[in-house]
Amino acid sequence: MSFMRKRLYAVAAAAVLVSIPTLSTASASTIVKMQFNLGLAGPPLDTVYIELFDDTPVTQANFLSYVNAGDYNNVVMHRMVPGFVLQGGGFTWNGSSFTPINNNGPIVNEFGRSNLRGTLAMAKLGGDPDSASNQFFFNYGDNSANLDNQNGGFTVFARVLGNGMDLIDAYSSLQTFTVAGFADVPLLNGNQFVVMNDVSVTQLRIGDTDLDGTVSQADADLLTTTLVGGTDQPQFDVDENGTVEQADLDLLNALLLGDIDGDGFVGITDLNVVLANWNQNTPPGNVNADTSGDGFVGIDDLNAVLGVWNAGSPPPPAAGATVPEPASLALLGLGSVMTLLRRRR
């Protein structure tokens, strides 16, 4: 069995106003999510997040025009050269042949960044620097010596975030075939294409450093490790100030503490859990209301929620629901916010 076959598949007597930080719910970067048909098992991975670079505005706008029109949905990755590139963006498969997707025409070349591992660049015709349109490729390795120095240089417009290259790397173990006149087509078991099922603009979930869709202790552990090694990837910038630093880890730990219901956002449901179990030694409703782990639900637990009120990524509102502005919520808490302790789950 091949490698890919194995792995793919208001409680207050004397209250004072608490100062509450408010976070933006959107990253300053433009993030695109690519969901593939073939994923990795252990841990599950079928989605790659990419960050678009703002210093290639024409290329970015061009790429987003295809994304927003849905043109990249169900597009085949039609070329793979191990150690070099994985290419797609131009064709779907109709059952017997490759069908070209919509083509908005060529764009001007904006080469400036090197073709390094984990970056995405635009494909183009030989001998014409300004011929890129809809096709793009992932760089498997450092291709700068080659691709930076031919045909005006290949425009690098994005990079893979998190562990997304694990999935892209896995595709390099697939056997390639000539299919309907196309060479180097990667296929699983000789008959299944690598397809981008859905490509869309998205937002990074605040605190989700490992990009698995949830905010958990694993994210704080990863950020702790990353602070030592350093990073500039946007998912680690929890407070969204443009710099990854200790303050991001502090905020993430506070978010984990105050997010009692575990939905990645500190809001009214978390407050209600604390209030429902208020002044009880053994919370009957939800043990997570005892955020400090001292066996009693009191002011420290209330402040753990109020101290990071409105932090995180709000869940989408129910259809037809009216969502109040955060500024309309006036909350009172007792005393100053205590030192935030470890999360009990």
C-alpha positions as CSV (number, residue, x, y, z in Angstrom):
1,M,0.0,0.0,0.0
2,S,1.4,3.4,-1.0
3,F,2.3,6.2,1.4
4,M,-0.6,8.3,0.2
5,R,-3.0,5.4,0.3
6,K,-2.1,4.9,4.0
7,R,-2.4,8.5,5.0
8,L,-5.0,10.1,2.7
9,Y,-8.5,9.9,3.3
10,A,-24.8,41.3,37.4
11,V,-23.4,40.2,40.4
12,A,-22.3,43.2,42.4
13,A,-22.9,45.1,45.6
14,A,-20.3,47.7,45.0
15,A,-19.4,47.5,41.3
16,V,-16.8,49.2,39.3
17,L,-16.5,49.5,35.5
18,V,-14.0,47.0,34.1
19,S,-11.8,48.1,31.2
20,I,-12.3,45.5,28.5
21,P,-10.1,45.1,25.4
22,T,-11.8,44.7,22.0
23,L,-10.2,42.8,19.2
24,S,-10.8,43.1,15.5
25,T,-12.4,40.0,14.1
26,A,-10.5,40.2,10.8
27,S,-6.8,39.8,10.0
28,A,-5.1,42.6,8.2
29,S,-3.8,40.1,5.7
30,T,-5.9,38.6,2.9
31,I,-6.3,34.9,3.6
32,V,-7.6,32.3,1.1
33,K,-8.7,28.8,2.1
34,M,-8.2,25.9,-0.3
35,Q,-10.0,22.7,0.5
36,F,-8.8,19.6,-1.3
37,N,-10.4,16.3,-2.1
38,L,-7.5,14.3,-0.8
39,G,-6.4,14.8,2.8
40,L,-4.0,13.5,5.3
41,A,-4.9,11.3,8.3
42,G,-3.3,11.7,11.7
43,P,-3.8,14.6,12.3
44,P,-6.5,15.2,9.7
45,L,-5.6,17.8,7.1
46,D,-7.4,18.6,3.9
47,T,-7.3,22.4,3.9
48,V,-4.4,24.8,3.1
49,Y,-4.5,28.5,4.1
50,I,-2.5,30.9,2.1
51,E,-1.7,34.6,2.8
52,L,-1.7,36.9,-0.2
53,F,1.1,39.5,-0.4
54,D,0.0,43.2,-0.7
55,D,3.2,44.1,-2.7
56,T,1.8,42.4,-5.8
57,P,-1.5,44.3,-6.1
58,V,-2.3,43.4,-9.7
59,T,-1.6,39.7,-9.2
60,Q,-3.6,39.7,-6.0
61,A,-6.6,41.3,-7.6
62,N,-6.4,38.9,-10.5
63,F,-6.2,35.9,-8.2
64,L,-9.1,37.1,-6.1
65,S,-11.2,37.7,-9.1
66,Y,-11.1,33.9,-9.9
67,V,-11.6,33.0,-6.3
68,N,-14.6,35.2,-5.8
69,A,-16.2,34.1,-9.0
70,G,-15.9,30.4,-7.9
71,D,-13.7,29.7,-10.9
72,Y,-11.1,27.7,-8.9
73,N,-13.7,25.4,-7.3
74,N,-13.2,21.9,-8.6
75,V,-10.0,22.8,-10.5
76,V,-7.5,20.0,-10.9
77,M,-3.8,20.2,-9.9
78,H,-2.7,19.1,-13.3
79,R,1.1,19.1,-13.0
80,M,3.5,17.9,-10.3
81,V,7.2,17.7,-10.4
82,P,8.7,16.3,-7.1
83,G,11.0,18.8,-5.5
84,F,9.9,21.5,-7.9
85,V,6.3,22.5,-8.3
86,L,2.6,21.5,-7.9
87,Q,0.6,23.4,-10.5
88,G,-3.1,24.1,-11.1
89,G,-5.6,26.8,-11.6
90,G,-6.4,26.3,-15.3
91,F,-8.6,23.2,-15.8
92,T,-11.4,21.0,-14.5
93,W,-12.0,17.4,-15.6
94,N,-15.2,16.6,-17.5
95,G,-14.7,12.8,-17.4
96,S,-12.7,12.4,-20.5
97,S,-10.7,15.6,-21.0
98,F,-9.4,18.7,-19.3
99,T,-11.8,21.7,-19.7
100,P,-10.3,25.2,-19.4
101,I,-11.8,27.5,-16.8
102,N,-12.7,31.1,-17.3
103,N,-9.7,33.2,-18.4
104,N,-9.7,36.9,-17.8
105,G,-6.6,37.5,-19.9
106,P,-2.9,38.2,-19.1
107,I,-1.6,40.5,-16.4
108,V,1.6,42.4,-16.0
109,N,4.5,40.7,-14.3
110,E,5.2,41.8,-10.7
111,F,8.2,39.8,-9.8
112,G,9.9,40.9,-6.6
113,R,10.0,38.1,-4.1
114,S,12.0,35.0,-4.5
115,N,10.5,31.6,-5.4
116,L,11.2,29.9,-2.0
117,R,9.7,26.8,-0.6
118,G,6.1,27.3,0.5
119,T,5.4,30.2,-1.7
120,L,2.9,30.4,-4.6
121,A,3.7,32.0,-7.9
122,M,1.9,32.6,-11.2
123,A,2.6,30.3,-14.2
124,K,3.0,31.9,-17.6
125,L,4.0,31.3,-21.2
126,G,7.7,30.9,-22.2
127,G,9.2,34.1,-23.6
128,D,6.5,36.4,-22.4
129,P,6.9,37.9,-18.9
130,D,3.4,39.4,-18.9
131,S,1.4,36.3,-19.9
132,A,0.2,35.0,-16.5
133,S,-3.5,34.6,-16.2
134,N,-5.2,31.9,-14.0
135,Q,-2.6,29.2,-13.5
136,F,-0.4,29.2,-10.4
137,F,2.0,26.8,-8.6
138,F,3.3,25.9,-5.2
139,N,7.1,25.9,-4.9
140,Y,8.3,22.6,-3.3
141,G,11.8,23.8,-2.8
142,D,14.0,26.8,-3.1
143,N,13.5,27.5,-6.9
144,S,15.0,31.0,-6.7
145,A,18.1,30.2,-8.8
146,N,15.9,29.0,-11.6
147,L,12.6,30.8,-11.5
148,D,13.9,34.2,-10.3
149,N,16.1,34.5,-13.3
150,Q,14.1,33.5,-16.3
151,N,11.3,35.1,-18.3
152,G,11.4,38.2,-16.2
153,G,11.1,36.2,-13.0
154,F,8.0,34.3,-11.8
155,T,5.7,36.5,-9.6
156,V,5.4,35.2,-6.1
157,F,2.1,36.4,-4.7
158,A,1.3,34.3,-1.6
159,R,2.7,31.8,0.9
160,V,1.4,28.7,2.7
161,L,0.5,29.2,6.4
162,G,0.8,26.8,9.3
163,N,1.4,23.1,8.4
164,G,-0.3,23.4,5.0
165,M,2.9,22.3,3.2
166,D,2.5,18.9,4.9
167,L,-0.4,18.2,2.6
168,I,1.3,19.8,-0.5
169,D,4.4,17.7,0.2
170,A,2.3,14.5,0.5
171,Y,1.0,15.1,-3.1
172,S,4.6,14.9,-4.3
173,S,4.6,11.2,-3.4
174,L,1.9,10.4,-5.9
175,Q,2.7,8.7,-9.2
176,T,2.3,10.9,-12.2
177,F,0.8,10.0,-15.6
178,T,0.2,11.5,-19.0
179,V,-3.6,12.1,-19.2
180,A,-5.4,13.5,-22.2
181,G,-2.2,15.0,-23.5
182,F,-1.1,16.5,-20.2
183,A,2.2,15.2,-18.8
184,D,3.1,14.9,-15.1
185,V,-0.5,14.7,-13.8
186,P,-0.5,13.4,-10.2
187,L,-3.0,10.6,-9.6
188,L,-3.9,8.6,-6.5
189,N,-4.1,4.9,-7.4
190,G,-3.8,5.9,-11.0
191,N,-7.3,7.3,-11.3
192,Q,-8.0,10.0,-8.8
193,F,-7.1,13.6,-9.4
194,V,-5.9,16.1,-6.8
195,V,-8.8,18.6,-6.9
196,M,-9.4,21.9,-5.1
197,N,-13.0,21.4,-4.1
198,D,-13.5,24.8,-2.7
199,V,-11.4,28.0,-2.8
200,S,-12.6,31.0,-0.8
201,V,-11.5,34.2,1.0
202,T,-11.7,33.6,4.7
203,Q,-10.6,35.1,8.1
204,L,-8.2,33.6,10.5
205,R,-9.9,32.5,13.7
206,I,-8.3,34.6,16.5
207,G,-6.0,32.3,18.6
208,D,-6.2,29.4,16.2
209,T,-2.5,29.2,15.7
210,D,-2.5,25.6,14.3
211,L,-5.3,26.4,11.9
212,D,-7.4,23.4,12.9
213,G,-10.6,25.3,13.3
214,T,-10.7,25.4,17.1
215,V,-8.9,27.4,19.8
216,S,-7.4,25.1,22.4
217,Q,-4.5,24.6,24.7
218,A,-2.6,23.2,21.7
219,D,-2.6,26.6,20.2
220,A,-1.1,28.2,23.3
221,D,1.5,25.4,23.4
222,L,2.4,26.1,19.7
223,L,2.6,29.8,20.3
224,T,4.9,29.2,23.3
225,T,7.3,27.2,21.1
226,T,7.0,29.7,18.3
227,L,8.0,32.7,20.4
228,V,11.3,31.0,21.0
229,G,12.0,30.4,17.3
230,G,10.2,33.5,15.9
231,T,7.6,33.8,13.2
232,D,5.8,36.4,11.1
233,Q,2.8,34.3,10.2
234,P,-0.4,36.2,10.9
235,Q,-2.3,33.5,12.8
236,F,0.2,33.9,15.7
237,D,-0.5,37.7,16.0
238,V,-3.4,37.2,18.4
239,D,-3.8,40.9,19.3
240,E,-3.4,41.8,15.6
241,N,-0.9,44.6,16.2
242,G,1.5,43.4,13.5
243,T,4.0,41.9,15.9
244,V,4.2,38.4,17.4
245,E,5.3,38.7,21.0
246,Q,4.7,37.7,24.6
247,A,1.5,39.8,24.6
248,D,0.0,37.5,22.1
249,L,0.6,34.5,24.3
250,D,-0.8,36.3,27.3
251,L,-3.9,37.2,25.4
252,L,-4.4,33.7,24.1
253,N,-4.1,32.2,27.6
254,A,-6.6,34.8,28.8
255,L,-8.9,33.9,26.0
256,L,-8.7,30.2,26.8
257,L,-9.5,31.0,30.4
258,G,-12.5,33.3,29.7
259,D,-14.0,31.1,26.9
260,I,-15.9,28.8,29.2
261,D,-18.1,27.3,26.5
262,G,-15.1,26.7,24.2
263,D,-16.5,28.4,21.1
264,G,-13.5,30.6,20.5
265,F,-15.2,33.8,21.7
266,V,-15.8,35.4,25.1
267,G,-19.3,36.7,25.3
268,I,-22.7,36.5,27.0
269,T,-22.8,32.7,27.1
270,D,-19.6,32.5,29.0
271,L,-20.8,35.2,31.5
272,N,-24.1,33.3,31.9
273,V,-22.3,30.1,32.9
274,V,-20.5,31.9,35.6
275,L,-23.7,33.6,36.9
276,A,-25.6,30.4,36.8
277,N,-23.0,28.8,39.1
278,W,-22.3,31.9,41.2
279,N,-21.2,31.5,44.8
280,Q,-21.2,27.7,44.7
281,N,-18.5,25.4,45.9
282,T,-19.3,22.6,43.5
283,P,-20.7,24.0,40.3
284,P,-23.6,21.7,39.3
285,G,-24.0,23.1,35.8
286,N,-20.6,23.5,34.3
287,V,-17.3,22.8,36.1
288,N,-15.5,25.2,33.7
289,A,-17.3,28.0,35.5
290,D,-14.5,27.6,38.1
291,T,-11.9,29.1,35.8
292,S,-9.3,29.4,38.6
293,G,-9.7,25.8,39.8
294,D,-10.1,26.7,43.4
295,G,-13.4,24.8,43.8
296,F,-15.5,28.0,44.1
297,V,-17.2,30.2,41.5
298,G,-16.6,33.8,42.5
299,I,-15.2,37.1,41.6
300,D,-12.0,35.7,40.0
301,D,-14.0,33.6,37.6
302,L,-16.2,36.6,36.7
303,N,-13.2,38.7,36.1
304,A,-11.6,36.0,33.9
305,V,-14.6,36.5,31.6
306,L,-14.9,40.3,31.9
307,G,-11.1,40.8,31.5
308,V,-11.2,39.5,27.9
309,W,-14.8,40.4,27.0
310,N,-15.5,40.3,23.3
311,A,-12.2,38.7,22.5
312,G,-11.9,36.0,19.9
313,S,-13.8,35.3,16.8
314,P,-17.6,35.7,17.2
315,P,-19.7,32.8,15.8
316,P,-21.8,33.7,12.8
317,P,-25.3,35.0,13.7
318,A,-28.3,32.8,13.2
319,A,-30.2,33.5,10.0
320,G,-32.4,36.5,10.5
321,A,-31.0,37.3,13.9
322,T,-30.3,40.9,14.9
323,V,-26.8,41.2,16.4
324,P,-26.2,44.2,18.8
325,E,-23.1,46.2,18.4
326,P,-20.4,45.3,21.0
327,A,-20.4,49.0,22.1
328,S,-24.0,48.6,23.2
329,L,-23.0,46.1,25.9
330,A,-22.3,47.7,29.3
331,L,-20.9,45.3,31.8
332,L,-20.0,45.8,35.5
333,G,-17.6,43.7,37.5
334,L,-16.2,43.7,40.9
335,G,-12.7,45.0,41.6
336,S,-9.7,44.7,39.3
337,V,-9.1,41.8,37.1
338,M,-7.0,39.2,38.9
339,T,-4.0,37.5,37.5
340,L,-5.2,35.0,35.0
341,L,-4.5,31.5,35.9
342,R,-4.4,28.2,34.1
343,R,-7.4,26.9,32.1
344,R,-9.2,23.9,33.6
345,R,-10.8,21.6,31.1
